[in-house]
């Protein structure tokens, strides 16, 4: 079973209030659940962008080498 790590961070009050608003709106149990979900989504988006950029670069490179 994976172990959890505790991260301590400081955020502006306004951001904390926004997190609280989304916790309630999306029915998360607490801030930690919402933040974990947001981090997972961020990572997935970045991995998708990276893969898309790499695929696009390979595609352009292969077209250049054909000419």
N, C-alpha and C positions, 0 to 999 in steps of 0.2 A: 504494500500500500504506500502511495506517495505521501511524503511528509509535507506539511505546510510550513511556509516561512512567513514571519511577520515583517511587514514593511512599515516603517514610520515615515510619514510625510506631512509637510505643512502645505496647506492650500488656502487661498483667500476665502474669506467668509462667504462672499457671493457664490463662489464655486461650490462650497459646502451646501449652501441653500439650494442650488440647482440640483445637486446630487440628491438631497432630501426630497425635492419635488419629483424627480424621476423614480426614486424608490417607491413613493406612494402611487404615482401614476401607473407604473408598470408592475406593481404588486411584488416588489422584491421584499424579502424578509428583513433586510437591513442594508446599510451602506456597503458593507464588504461584498455582499452578493452582487450588488449593482456594479461596483468597481471591478470585480473579477470578470463579470460579463463584458464590461466595456473594454477591458484589457484583451480578453480573448478575441473580441470583434476587431480591435485595432490590429492585433497580430495577424489574424486571418486576412484582413484587408491588405496589409503590407506584403504578406507572402504572395497574395494574388497579383498585386501590382508588380512585384519583383519578377514573378514568373511571366507576366505579360510583357514586361520590358525585355526580359531575356529572350523570349520567343520572338518578339519583334526585331530585336537586334540580330538574332540568328537568321531570320528571314531576309533582312536587308543585306547581311553579309553574304548570304548565298546568292542573292541576285547580283551583287557587285562582282562576285567571282565568276559568274556566268558570262559577263560581258567582256 
